[in-house]
Amino acid sequence: MTQTSSVIRYLSRGSLQSLQLSTQDIIASIEHLILGQSRQQVWNAPTAVITPLDGRYMMATLAAADDPPFLAVKALVLNPDNPKHGLNSINALVTLLDSQSGLPLAIIDGNWVTAVRTAGLSAVAAKRLARPDASIAAFIGCGVQAHSHLLALAELFPLTQIRAFGRGATSRDTFCRSAEKMGLSVIVSQTAQEAVSDADLIVTSVTLSPQLIPFLDARWLKPGAFVTMTDLAASWLAESMPAFDRIIVDDLEQEASMPKPLVDPALVCGDLSGLVNGSVPGRCSDSERTAFVFRGLALGDLAVASLVYRRACQCSKGALIEA
């Protein structure tokens, strides 16, 4: 149905957290949109990226659907220098429009959406590529993405222990306390290899910067491990990537349009759409080493934005603004 109201709903981080969405809610919304692509009801534009020489990373995503009838645009800036000024390294904003009329519907905290949708995309992949009995998770980088991924993975897998490796003691300790409150055993690893070598699930979310030198080696991983790389695989040694039995990206079409691929295209076995629609098989053996490498999928932002908007309308959450 076409939206006729001129009221815009502003959804802050607090409003969004109060909706208490589950990982299963997010997964279902993402999978619904992925399947809608094959029915020509969902459209996903390749991510647009600008990388100034000073180390900033700027991106914009665009996705639209007829079911549900929404269009979402997200703009994001990553600046490694932001923490020096007391700011998050990543800041973003999402706008949601009616996909029939084009009327604006919502302005949504993009930092929250980015954290939740990134973990949601990883969860969709992990559901198919990780061992269902995975109990040990390692986190390389202990910031926002580590927190969101911990919550998502804990819903899907019988986690008993996490291993944390991060260069920022404050964020690492905060992350570890969160895991302990969830009843998980916590090990602060002294090296990255120590963290990942015996882990079932590995999340790498190292902050991107021109100074980042790859330091993770896929040959450290045990048979059966699954890795999700939210850091564009920038923290991984390129020469070690053939150690994975299979690598999946978020979108083959998007990846083909990028000037620099995330990984050697010859190593890529398919994308998230293929996993969901069944054209790409999930985990094939208990010993298979698998990886999900991604730069961000616009329909993931749309999936989360449309879900929170509808839930917020039902619960009367957020502030209303006259357009």
N, C-alpha and C positions, 0 to 999 in steps of 0.2 A: 504494500500500500504506500502511495506517495505521501510524504510528510507535508502538511500544510501549515504547521505551527511555525512562528518566528522566534520561539524561545530556544535559547542555547543553554545546555546544562554544562556547568563547569565541575569537573571531577578531580579533586585534589588527591594527594597520596592518602590522606586520612580517610576520605570518602571511599576510595578504592579498597583500602585494607578492610574497611568495615563490611564489605560485601562478602568476605570470607569464601572466595572461589576456591574450589579444590583443583588439584592437578588433573583429575579426571574430567572436570568441566572444561579446562583449557584444552586437553587432548581432544575431546569430542568436538569442540568448536574448530580446531585446526584441521582435524580429519574431515569434517563436514565440508569445509571450504576446498580442501585438496581434491576431494571426490567431485565437488561441483565444477572444477575446472574441466573435467572430461565431458560434462554436460553443457559446456559453454554458458555456465551461470556465474562463473567466477573468473576474474582477470587479474593477473599479477604482473606488474611491470618490473623489469630489472632494477636493482638498486642503483641509484645515481651516487657517485662518489667523487669528492674533491679532496686532494691531499696536498695542501700547501707545503712548501719546503721547510717551514718552521716546526713541523711535526704534528700539526693538527690533522684530524681525520673528520671529514664532514660527509654526511650521507643523508639521502632522502628516500623514502619508500612510498609506493602508491599501489593500492589494490582496491578492487571494487567487486561487488556481488549483486545479483538479483535476489538471491536467497542466502542470507538475509539481505534486505535492500539498503546496503550501506557502502560508502566509499571512505577509505581512511588514508590520510597522508601523515607521514611522520618526518620531522626534520631533527637531526641529531648532530651534535658537535662533541668530539672527544679531544680534549686538550690535556696532555700530560702535565702541564704547568699549573692547572687549576688548583690542585691541592695546596700549592704554595700560598694561594690567596683564600684558603678556607672554603673552596668550592669542590663539588664532585668533579671527577675527571670527565664524566659524561653527563651531558644535559640534553634533554629532548622534549618535544611537544608533539602531541597527536591531535589532529582535527578530524572529526567524523561528520560526514555529510550524508544526506539522503541520496541514494544513487539514481533515483528517478528524477527528482526535481532539482537536485543540487543544493537544496537548502541546508545551511549549517545546523547540526544537531548538538554537537558536544565539543568541548575543549578538554583534553585529558592529559594528566601528568605523564609525560613521555618517559621519564626515568623509571617509573613503576611499570609501565607497559613493556618497556624494553627488557627489564629484568624478568618479568613473568613470561613474556612471549618467548624469550631466548631459552629459558628453562623448559617451557612447553614444547618447543621444537626438539630440544634434546630428549625430552620424555617420549615424544612420538617415535623418535629413532631408537631410543634405548629399549622401548617396549618390544621392538622387533629384532634388535641387534645384540642386546646384552643377554647374559645367562639369567634365567628367572630366579636362580638361587643366589644371585650376587649379594654378598653380605659386607664386603669391605670396599669403601669408597675413598679415593684419594683426591685431594684438591690442591692444585698448583695455582696459587693465587687465592686469597681469602677475602675478597671484597664482596660487592653486591651480587655478582653472578654466582659466587660460591654459596652464599646464603640462599638464593632462589633455587639453585640446583639441589642443594641439600634437602630443602622442603619437598621438591618435586620427586626426587629419587627415593626419599624415605616413604613416600606414598606408594611407590611401585614395587619396591624391592625390600626383602627382609634384612635391612641394614643392622649391623651390630657394632661396627667400628668405622671411624673415619680417620684419615691421616691428613694432616695439614702441613703444607710447605708454602711459606710466604715471606717476603722480605720486609714487610711492614709488621712490626711486632704488635702494634695496637689493633690493627684489623684482624690479624691472625688470632690474637687472644680473644677478641670479641666473637669471632666465628667459632672458636673452640668452645666457648662458654655456651653458645647457642646449641651446639651439638650435644653438649653434656646435659642441657636442660631437656633435650629430647630423649634422654636415657641411653645415649650412645657412648661407647668407649672412645676416647680421643687420644691420638698419638701425635705429638708435634715432631715432625721428621726433621732431621738435621740436614738432609740432602734431598734433592728431587728424586734421585734414583731410589733412595730408601722409601720414599712415599709411594711410588708407583709400582715397584718391582713385584709386589705380591697382592696388588689390588685388583678387584673384579671390575670396578667402575672408576674411571679417571675423568676428572673435569679440569681442563686447563683454561684459565681466564686471566692470563698475564696481561697487564696494561700495555697497550701498543705505544711505542715510541721509536724515534729514529735510532736510539741507543740500544734497543733490544737486540741481543745476540742469541740466536737459537741455542738451547741447552738441553732440551729433552730428547731422549733417544728411544725410538719405538722398539729397539731390540732389548730394552730393559723389561718389557712387558711379559707377563706370564701367558701361557696359552689360555684362551677363553676370555681375555680382557676386552672390555669395551671402553673406548675413549670418545668423549665429546669435546671438541676444540672450539670454544667460543672466541678465541683470540686469533682467528684466521689462520691457525696452524703456524703462526709466526714464532712461537716458542719451540717448535720442533725442528730437529735437524732434517733437512730435506733428504739427505742420503740414507736416512734410517727408515723412511716411509714405506719402502717395499717390504718391510717386516710385517706390515698389516696384510692379512689375507684379503680383506675387502675394505674399501673406503667409499663412503657415500657422501655426496654434497647435498646442499639444500635444493638447488635448482640448476639443472644442466644448461638450460637456455640462458639463465642469468650469468652463469660461470663463463659461457662461451663469449659473452659480450664484454668481459672484463679484460683490461690490457695485461694484467698479471694474474695467472691462475693461482688458486689457493695451494694446490698440489699438482704434481705432474699429471696431466689429463689421462695419460696411459694407465695410471693407477686407479682411476675412478670407475666404479662398477655401476653407478646409477645415482638417482636422487631420491629425495623424500617422497615425492609424488609416486614414484615407482614402488617404493616400499609400501605405501598406504594402499595403492590400487592393486597390488599383488603382482605387477609385472617384474618387480625386482624381489627376489626371495629374501626372507629375513635370515637370521642366524642358521647356518647349515650344519654346524657341529659344535660340540662342547668346547673344542680346542681352538676354534676360529678366533683370531684377533681381528676386531672390527673397529672402525672409526667413523665418526660423523664430523665432517668439517664444513663450517658454514660461515657466511658473511652477513646473513640476515635475510629473512624472507618476508616480503611485504604482506603476504596473506596471513602471516603470523601476527603482525600488528593489527590487521583487520579483524582477525579471529578474536583477539583479546578485547579490542576496542568495542566491537559490536556486542560482545558478551557482557562487558561491564556496563555499557550504556543501557541495554535492555534490563539488566538486573537493577541498575540504579533507578530506572523509571518505575519499576515494580515496587521498590523499597523506599521511594521518595528520597534518594540520597543525592547529594551535590547541591550546588548553588545555581539558581536559575537566573539567566541574563536575558533581557529583552534585546532582540537583534535590531 
